[in-house]
Amino acid sequence: MEGLTVVGDVIAPDLRVLFCGINPGLMSEATGHHFARPGNRFWPVLHLSGFTPCRLAPAEQEELLAYGLGITNVVARPSAKASELSDEEFREGGVVLTEKVLRLRPRWLAVVGVTAYRVAFDDKHARIGRQERTIGDTHIWVLPNPSGLNAHWPLPKMTEEFERLRAASEAASEADG
């Protein structure tokens, strides 16, 4: 795919939580930063839920590693809307993501977008929250899509769900060590 700009992963082995977006939007493609569109609520919710001590800007994404956090995507291809992606792209992305998780061994994989998770992992009945499925020793949590277009999840409700994941990830970290 010549001419495709890839928004690079922010990853390292043994992260506490690896957040996984659906795919890069056009603003992310242009800047090279995850969740770069100004209306996207990922960065505010990450701070409000206690994952980071301050609100990071997309250009500060590499700082996540210091907090044991990382970011990747289910599908690498940028698009204006996730609806432009095919089910085949999601399924292929699920395979690549599984291989990445098995290699890097994060404690938690947090997929932001239940529809993307359902298609990528062939789990039609998945709901927001902790999943029964694991990838190796990695637990999976599905979070609401932080896009500003996701009106079903206002900021306070979305923050609560991110807080639930943070609490679970901290409890698991304390139990491990």
N, C-alpha and C positions, 0 to 999 in steps of 0.2 A: 504494500500500500504506500506507494511513493507520495511524498508530500505530507504524510500524516505526522502531526506533532503529538508526541506522547507526553502526558502529564506524569512525571516520574513519581514512583512510590516514595513514601517517607516511611521506611521500614528498618528494622534491625531484629536480630534473633531475640527470643524470650521477652517480648513486650508484654505488658499487663493487658492492654487492649489494642487490637488492630481494628480500626474503623474502616469500613468498606463502603464507599459510595457506589452509586449505580454506574455512572460513567461521567467523564468530564464534560461540562457544559462548554459552550463556545468562549465564555469569559475565562474559564480555566485553561482552555487550549491557548488563548491569546497570552495569558500571563504565566502559564506554567505552574499555577498554584491551585490546589484543591479548594472546592467550595468558594470560588472567587467572586461570584455574582453578589453585588451588594445586598440584595434582598434575601440571600441564603442565610438561614439561622444557625448553621452548624457552629460557627465560631462563638457567637453569643451563648448558645446553649451549652457548649463545652465548658465555658467559664461559669455560667449560672448554676450548673449542676455540680460544680466543684472539681471537675477534672483538671482545670488549670487555675492558677492563682490570679490570673488577669486575663482579659479578653485579648487573644492573639489575633493578628491580622493574617490573611492568607499568605502574605509574603514572609511571615514568621513561622510557617508550618514546620520547618526543621526543628524548632524548639520543642515540639511535641515529644521528640525522642528522650529528652531529659526527664520527662514525666512518665516514661514507660509507655507512651502512646505512639501510634503510627497511623498512616492512611494509605489505602490502595483503592482500587475500583473493581467491580465485577467485570465490566467491559471497558477496554482501553480506548475505544473509538469515541471521539467527541461528537456531540450532536446538540442541536438546539433544545430538543426535548427527548426524554427517555423513551417516549412512545415511538420514536424513529428507529429504535433498536429491534432486531428480530429475536424471536424465541431461540433460534439457533445461536445467535451471538451470546445470549444469556447463558445457555447451556454450556457453550464452549468456555465462557468466562468462569462458570462454576467449576469446571475441571481445572483450569489454570489457578483459580483461587485456592482450591483444595490442595494442589501441589505446593503452592506458596506457603500455606498454613502448615502443612506437614514439614516443610523445610525450616520455617522460622519459629514454629512452636509458640505462638502467643498464647497467653492463658485464656483470653477471650477474643472471639471474632464478633464484631458488632456490625451487622449489615444494615445500612440506613435505607430502608425501602422494602416493605413486605412483599410487594409484587415482584420486584427483582429477585428477592430471595426465593419465593415460591417457584419461579421459572428456572432459575439457575440450579436449584437443588431438588427440583421435581417434588415439591412438597406443597400440594394444593391447599392444605388446611393450616399452614403456618399462620400464626398470629404474632402481633407485637409482643415482645418479651423473650424470656429464656426458652430455648428450644430443647427438645429431648435429644436431638442429634448432636453428636460431637464430631470433630475431625481430629483423629488421634486423641490427644489429651486436651485439645482446645474446645472450650465450651462456646456455644453460639447464642447470641442475643440479637433479635431483630428490633431495630429502632424505627420510628417514623421518619419518613423522608423530610429533611430539614428545609427543603425548597420553600420559598415564600409563597408558592402556589398551592401548597398543601394546607388548605383551610380547615381540614378536619382536625388538625393538631395545632391549636393556638400555643403560643410560646410557653405559658405556664404549664400546660399539660405535657408538652414535649419535654420541658425541663425535668418534670417529675419522672418521666420514663428514663431519661439519661441518668438521673440520680439513682434510680433503682439499679441500673447497670453498674454505676460507680460503686455503690454499696456492696454489690455482689463481688465485684472485682477486688475490692479492698479486703473483704472477708476471706476470699480465696488466697490473696497474697499473705494475709496474717496466718492462715492455716498452713501455708507452704513454708513459712519461715521464721 
